[in-house]
Each structure stands twice: as structure tokens, then as C-alpha cells.
Amino acid sequence: MEFHEQWINWVLEAADEKTISKIGQSCFKNSDWVKNFPTYSGEKDIQEIITFLQEILPNFNYQPTEKGFIVDLNEKQCFCPLVQSGITKNPNLCHCTKTFDQSMYERLLNTNVSIKVLKTILKGDESCVFEVTLQN
């Protein structure tokens, strides 16, 4: 393992969830691909929101909940470029993804949301699954 890879892994081991979450916000702000998505402008109807999301993120699977939805990223490998490039497989990186997804869904849905991580590939699950709750 090269020094920069070791260094990133040391940071992921040493940093707390709050610090890693801040990195997720920065990652979101610097991701041009997500800025091209449209913004939902309808009512807070869960089924309408899911229909909107299925149009722009068609590979994800959505299930409605009382106050939001469950999203299964429906992938067998982690989306993160650090994982895809082989730099790390540290499950603490999922705090970064959680914040990235929270920022993404808040932008897409034009409302505050909370994210609960249910499953992640880096923790040994088959896919990454999150619960998204719309805030009032």
C-alpha cells in the first residue's frame, strides 16, 4: 500500500463521524454530476417523490415509508471513487456517503431530510440501503 493510501486509511480510522460527514458535504459540493439534476417541485406526496426520483436515478430501488422512503442503491460495489480505485475499503467512509446522500436528496427534493444507513457494502452487505425521512 502506498503512503497516500495508508494516510487516507489512518484518517478514516482516527476521524470521528462528524469530521467524516464534513468531508461528505465537501464531496457533494464538488460533484458536478449531481448539480445537473432537476429539483422536485411537487407536494410532499411520497409516491410522487418516488416517481420523480425513479426518473432521474432509475437504477435505484425505492420503497415508500410513512415519512419518506427506503432507497437501495442496487449496486454490488461501492460508488465511492476511493473504494473503486482500491485506496480504501474502510466502512467509516459510509459516514461520508450518508452526508453526501443527505445533501443530494435535500437538493433534489428541496426540503430537509435525515438519512439512516441500513446496509452498506463496506460492512459486508450485498448493497447499500438508506432510509430517507422528509423533515417538516
C-alpha positions in Angstrom: 0.0 0.0 0.0 1.4 3.4 -1.0 1.8 6.2 1.6 -1.1 8.3 0.4 -3.4 5.2 0.7 -2.1 4.5 4.2 -2.6 8.1 5.1 -6.2 8.2 4.0 -6.9 5.0 5.9 -5.3 6.5 9.0 -7.5 9.5 8.7 -10.6 7.3 8.3 -9.7 5.3 11.4 -8.9 8.4 13.5 -11.6 10.8 12.5 -15.0 10.9 14.2 -18.3 10.6 12.4 -18.8 14.4 12.4 -15.4 15.1 10.7 -16.0 12.4 8.0 -19.5 13.9 7.5 -18.0 17.3 6.7 -15.9 15.6 4.0 -19.1 14.2 2.6 -20.5 17.8 2.3 -17.4 18.9 0.5 -17.5 15.9 -1.8 -21.2 16.8 -2.7 -20.3 20.5 -3.3 -17.6 19.4 -5.7 -19.6 16.8 -7.6 -20.8 18.5 -10.8 -22.8 15.5 -12.0 -25.4 15.9 -9.2 -25.8 19.7 -10.0 -27.4 18.8 -13.3 -30.4 17.0 -11.8 -33.7 18.8 -11.8 -35.4 19.8 -8.5 -38.7 18.3 -7.4 -41.4 21.0 -7.2 -44.5 19.0 -6.3 -46.3 18.3 -3.0 -44.8 16.2 -0.2 -46.5 13.1 -1.6 -44.2 10.1 -1.1 -45.4 8.3 -4.2 -44.9 11.4 -6.4 -41.5 11.9 -5.0 -40.5 8.3 -5.7 -41.8 8.6 -9.3 -39.6 11.8 -9.7 -36.6 10.0 -8.2 -37.1 6.9 -10.4 -36.9 9.2 -13.5 -33.6 10.7 -12.6 -32.0 7.8 -10.7 -33.6 4.8 -12.5 -31.2 2.2 -11.2 -32.0 2.7 -7.6 -34.9 0.9 -5.9 -37.3 2.8 -3.8 -39.9 1.7 -1.2 -42.2 4.2 0.5 -42.3 4.6 4.3 -44.6 6.7 6.4 -42.4 9.8 6.3 -40.1 9.1 3.4 -38.6 6.2 1.6 -36.1 3.4 1.6 -33.5 3.6 -1.2 -31.5 0.6 -2.3 -28.6 1.8 -4.5 -28.9 -1.6 -6.2 -25.2 -1.9 -6.9 -22.8 -4.8 -6.0 -19.8 -2.4 -5.5 -19.3 0.8 -3.6 -19.9 4.0 -5.6 -17.1 5.9 -3.9 -14.1 6.7 -6.1 -11.7 6.0 -3.2 -13.1 2.4 -2.9 -13.3 1.9 -6.7 -9.7 2.9 -7.1 -8.6 0.5 -4.4 -7.4 3.1 -1.9 -9.6 2.1 0.9 -12.4 -0.2 1.9 -12.8 1.3 5.4 -16.5 1.2 6.5 -16.1 4.6 8.2 -16.3 6.1 4.7 -20.0 5.3 4.9 -20.4 8.4 7.1 -19.2 10.4 4.1 -21.7 8.8 1.8 -24.5 9.3 4.3 -23.9 13.1 4.3 -23.3 13.1 0.5 -26.7 11.5 0.1 -28.4 13.7 2.6 -27.1 16.8 0.7 -28.2 15.2 -2.6 -31.7 14.4 -1.6 -32.1 17.8 0.1 -31.2 19.5 -3.2 -33.3 17.1 -5.3 -36.4 17.4 -3.1 -35.9 21.0 -2.0 -36.5 20.0 1.6 -34.6 18.9 4.7 -34.1 15.2 5.1 -32.4 12.8 7.5 -30.6 9.7 6.4 -30.3 6.4 8.3 -27.8 3.9 7.0 -29.4 0.5 7.0 -26.9 -1.6 5.0 -23.6 -1.0 3.2 -21.3 -3.0 1.0 -18.3 -1.9 3.1 -19.9 -3.5 6.1 -20.4 -6.8 4.3 -24.0 -6.3 2.9 -24.9 -7.0 -0.7 -25.9 -3.4 -1.5 -26.1 0.0 0.2 -29.6 0.8 1.6 -30.6 4.0 3.3 -33.8 5.3 4.9 -34.6 8.8 3.9 -37.0 10.7 6.1 -38.5 14.0 5.0 -38.4 16.7 7.6 -41.3 19.1 8.1 
